[in-house]
Amino acid sequence: MRQGLISVYLTTLVLSVTAPVFAEPSQGDIDRGKELAFSRTDGNCLACHQMDDGKLAGNIGPELADMKSRYPDREILYRRIWDETQFNEMTVMPPFGRHMILSKQEINRVIDYLYTL
Amino acid sequence: MVKAKIILVVLGAALAVPQVLAGSTPEEDRKAMVEYFMQMFPDVPFEGFVNGQYALNEDRRRQWESMQDFPPYEFAVADGQEMFETPFANGKTYASCFENDGIGIRQNYPYFDTEKNEVITLELAINRCREANGEEPLKWKKGAIASISGYMASTSQGKPINIKVPDDPDALAAYQDGKEFYYSRRGQLNFSCASCHVQNPGKWIRGDFLSPTVGQPANFPVHRSDWGEMGTLHRRFAGCNTNVRAEPLPAQSEGYRNLEYFLTYMSNGLPVVGPATRP
């Protein structure tokens, strides 16, 4: 019984690791990330964040710049995009992963792009 | 992975009421709300809040002022007056259904009817008047109903909004239901009304400038450039809900009427300025 519980626990632990080790992103990955970040029907990050050469950006959230130094831990950045409400209850940032606005792969492409800013 | 671009109904509807707004009576709520915005925008006088984004953004204000010589709702209001004054088949007119013959009463709507136990909006009263006189009801969101409601608002301009929540558990429950709706997150994007209009007025969301809660309903019905015509408050509610990828409620549903009740109560004391224009 106890062994069963432990194995369930370990399985959960393994499954909860969301960001595996990443190879260096290709230019294609970065371009795809920018496309997802700018598109109104996907990330639409520009609705709230100024970033890069984006036009008509909103100013509800902070400017997205120096992302690698601000978020050296990729896993933390991933989790905040997945569901920022877990970090800040009052945030208006949509929970992109939890509400299936972007897939895991798409969030990872967005991060590939954000890390170039 | 399944990508759900579909509309999600009230996904994660969690209440997030800022402490400053957690008053227990409607009047405490209203005072806290007004004080919150007065602190957020110290240069805007109380009455200035009826002008929404135009009170907060100089560029937008200038564009708006340049439209005021020939406001785009003029013809609709004239049509509304004609419809308002034209007798029904039975010879009666809209005036027979309203206090003071329907002139100068916009500021009292919506009200809670303690006999029917429901919120009565001006548009609901217009259609019930038609039905009581053997006429077909009008469509709720635009067209004739917006013109008639716009005409009625125009006869009430300058009168202070005077919404009452009577000492009645059902009235208070309707108000609370509207308040809860206002602060509940909904839709795939997980926004409440308050996410934009309490937490972030004065800011840009992409190309749109966000207005504060207080003052909004004083302008309705509005002519939006985006619509190219007049529309009712419930048309706007549905548009906002759709924007956050939530399933909108039907116009004049109990939920939207309760929302209008709460929202308009928050604007008590501000003058009726509708019909008005918005981007």
Interface residues (C-beta under 8 A of the other chain):
Chain A: R40 T41 N44 L46 A47 C48 L56 A57 G58 N59 I60 T85 E89 M90 V92 P94 P95 R98 H99 M100 I101 L102 S103 K104 Q105
Chain B: M1 V2 K3 A4 K5 L8 L11 G12 A16 P18 Q188 L189 N190 F191 S195 C196 Q199 N200 K203 W204 I205 R206 G207
